[in-house]
Amino acid sequence: MFIISISIHTEKIANDQADSLLKQHRAWYAKYFEASDFVMIGPYKDQAHAGVIIDDLADRATLDKILAEDSY
């Protein structure tokens, strides 16, 4: 099990790409949440464009593979 902290630096993303990247990111975490690989997902209340994911994976190699698929 791992805790993944995500912070999106929106100032580094072109406006014309922002919507597309966010849609891809949401589809990515939904896929793994529905597969029960991610057991908890939520935003930080004190940080914009940031959140946490708690996974239920057995090893870091699997997590690294999944993280590499994220649009960000």
ABEGO torsion letter per residue (X at the ends): XBBBBBBBBAAABBAAAAAAAAAAAAAAAAAAAAAGABABBBBBAABBGBBBBBBABABAAAAAAAAAABAX
